[in-house]
């Protein structure tokens, strides 16, 4: 009886391990498949245009700190542009690059994303203006991600790329600029990242634009939230 119970227990353990491994192995492919279907629907329903802003909750190590400091669910964002028959997101990661839209959606928390667009975009975002926005954002391609969120073009972070690309092409400032000291720096996750990035020399007066500030801009309207 003991041997039988031991054998049954062993088989159950093997089965559970198999299920776990299968889930881990297939999870990425499921995310990609679901994201591809999502993009197809966006295209079919004409809910995605050049120059759209897209937001997600990143799974990066700094995401929680960004969310706590800016008091926003959204910690990453990018600009959408069509390339042939596909859409890509110009995003500031390491380094700044173009990512297929479906891959960008798949890598966010739970595949959740929000697409926003400039109000009255049909009048403001002429082909010439869109070309300038795209050119401005592409000028940052290959640059390093700015871990210390400095207001220079030497290195770039995600919301900074969007703000500068739009402002330089249209004169429109999407999102309120803040100083580092304006954020909530009291959470332990934030303190840890601040210490890691700045040591004891925290630049409290550095100009910063957060993904949350752009997301909350009254100049934008929500086109799609899944």
N, C-alpha and C positions, 0 to 999 in steps of 0.2 A: 504493500500500500504506500509506504514512504517513497519507494522508488518511482511508483506511478505518479504520485503527487509532484515529485521532483521533476519528472519528465514533462508533465503538463505545465508546471511553472516555467521550465526552460523554454518550451514551445511558445508560451504566451509572451515571454520576454523577447524571443526572436521575432515574433510577429509584430510586437510593438515597436521594436527597433527598425524593422523593415518599413513600417508605416511612416515612422518619423523620418527616415532617410529618404523615402519617396517624396514626402512633402517638401523637405528641404531641397531636393534635387529639382522637383518640378515647379516650385514656387516662382523662381525667376521667369521661366518660360510662360507660366500663366499670366504673370504681370505684363509681360511683353505682348502676349496675345490679346489680353483685355485692352491694353493701351492702343494697340493697332486698330481694334474695333472702334474704340472711342474716337480716334482721329478720323476714321472713315465717316462716322456720324457727324462730326464737326464740319467736315468738308461737304457732306451731303446736305446738311441743313444750313450751310453758308454762315456758320458761327465762328469762323476763323478768318482773319484778314491780315495782310501785311501791317506791321507796326503795332499789333496787339501786344498787350502786356500780360504775362502769365505768372501766376503765383502758386507756390506749394509750401508744405512743411518739409524742410529738408531732413534727411536722416544723418547728416554730418555730425561730427563730435561737438561742433560749436552751436548747433541749432537751438538747443534748450536755453543756452545763455542769451542768444539773440532774442528769443521769444520772451524771456523773463525781463530783459533790459528794455525792450521796446513795447512790451505788453501787447504783443500781437501773436496770433497763431502762425502767421506766415513768416518764414525765415529765409526764403529764397525766391528769386524772380528772374525773368528774362524777357527778351524781345523776340517776337515771332515774325518770320519772313518765309515766303515760299521759295523753294529751289526746285525748278522743274515741276514735277507733279507732286512733290512732297513739301512738307513744312519742317522748318528747323527752328531751334531756339538759340539765339546768341546769348550766351550766359558767361558770367565771370565765375569760373571755378579755377582749378590749377591745371593748365593755364586757361585763359579766356578762349572759348572755342564755340563752334556750332555743333549742336546736338539734335539729332532727329527728334521731332516732337513726340513721337510715341515712346522713345527711350527716356525723354525728359519726364513725361507723365509717369512712366513706370517706376522711376527711381524715387518718387516722392512718397511720403507717408500715406499708406493705404490707397495709393494711386489718385489721391484727391488733388484737384487743381481748380483755380479760378482764372477765367479770362476776363480782362477788362480792356476798355477802349476809350479813347478820348471822346468826350461829348462833342457832338457836331463834327465828328471825324470826316464825314463825307465832304464837308466844305473846307476843313482845315488841312486834312492830310491829302493834298494833291499828289500826283505822281512825282513831281519834282521834290516836294517836301519829304515824301516817303523815301525817295532815293537818298536824300541828305541824311535822314535818320539812320538808314541802313549803312551808309558810308561812315557816319560817325561811330556807330557801334562796331563796325568791322575794323575800324582803325585801332581798336583795342585787342584784336585777335592776337593770341600768342603771348600777351603780357601776363605777368605773374598775378596771382590772386593776392589782394592786399589784406594781409592778416591783421594789420594795425589800423585799418580804416582811415588812411590819410587822404586829404583832399588834394591830391596831385594826380597827374596822369601816368606817373611812373609805374604804378601798380593799381589794379582796379578791383572793386568788389561789386556784387551783383546790382544792387539798387543804385549805386553810383553810376554804373554804365548806362542804365536806363535814364536817369535824371539828366546826365550830360548829353546823351545822344539826342534827347528831345529838346532840351534847352538850347543847344547850339544850332539845331535845325529850325526851330520854331519860335524861340524866345519864351516858350511856355515852361514854367517850373512846376513839374508834377511832384507834389509832396513838399512838406515844410522842412527846410533845413534846420538841423539842431546842432547843439554842441554836445560833446561826449558827456559832459556833466549834467545835461538835461535828462539823461536816461536813468532808469532805476538800476543802480549799481549795487544794491544791497543783498541780492540773492547770492548764496554761496557759489552756485554755478557760474555766476557772472564774476564774482571776486576771483575765482580760480582762473578763469580765462584772462582776466585783466592782469593778474600777476604773471601768468604764463607769457603774455604778449608784451607787456610793458615793464615788468619788474616793479621798481619803486618810482618810476618816472612816467606817471600816467598823464597824457596830454588832455586834460579836462576841457580845454578850449578848442579842441580840434573840431572842425565842421564835419557833420555826419548826416547822411540821408539813409534811413532804414527802410527795409521792405515794407514794414507796417505803415510808415508815413506815406509811401507811394500808394499802397493799397487803400488807405483811407482818404486819399485826395478827392475832393469834391469835383475835380475836373474830369474824373473818370466815371464810366458807367459799367456795371457788370453785364457781361454778355453771356457767360456760361459759368456755372458752378456745379460740379458733379458731386 
